[in-house]
Amino acid sequence: MRQLVPLFLLSVTIIGLISSIRSLFMAKFSKKQYISIENVVFLLLIYVTVLMGFGIIYVVLDLNSFPVLNQNGAAFTGGFSERLESSMYFSAITLLSVGYGDITPVGVGRWVAIVEALIGYTIPMAFVVKTVINIDRNES
């Protein structure tokens, strides 16, 4: 039973991530405005959802004895809150930039970080493309 809870959390997190990313690529924008406060809030919520989702993935993998992240060259130590904080930090840095190097992915964590970084690069592109398509539709 103890193993089912992290597995369930991991499954729900992955489904939530896929739904959020899908909604970005399928989102319909307002016909009156090209960029509105609603669109910016929508983009911010997508970033927060992806950031938190991948942070949870790192924590769940770490709690199930998969080495995913090293901090300053050593495995994570400390309680759950410290691991969660470090995982969320690493997720934010990976999603929004190329990272600082103070926390590094190892093992399966490298592949998870690659997927997160690729998503981080495609989110702004999808937002811009949707805006340009919307502008083109309104001008036609």
Order of alpha helices (4+ residues) and beta strands (2+ residues): alpha-alpha-beta-beta-alpha-beta-alpha
